[in-house]
Amino acid sequence: MTVTGSHAKNPAEGWDVCVAAKADQGETIARAQILVNGFSAYDESFNPPISNWQQQLKQQGQYPGSNAVQVIATSDQGEDTEFEELWS
């Protein structure tokens, strides 16, 4: 599974965070989680599981300040793939 993410300064406040996951052949995505600075910002299970997932969260984290986004995609076989991005 491939998990990616990016961030961009939101003109109003904080950061906009865009994340995505794509399942490899023979697997699917059963659950996706996003943690911003250690706090759950998104947690969804998919029934039936899906092959592609994308989510955008607006006005996350702190500006200025240090920020961390962690994305966890869980396959239908129970295996986690993680992505983490840190910035300030």
Secondary structure, DSSP 8 states (H G I E B T S, - for coil): -EEEEEEEE-SSSSEEEEEEEE--TT--EEEEEEEETTEEEEEEEEEEEESEEEEEEEEES-SSS-EEEEEEEEETTS-EEEEEEEE-
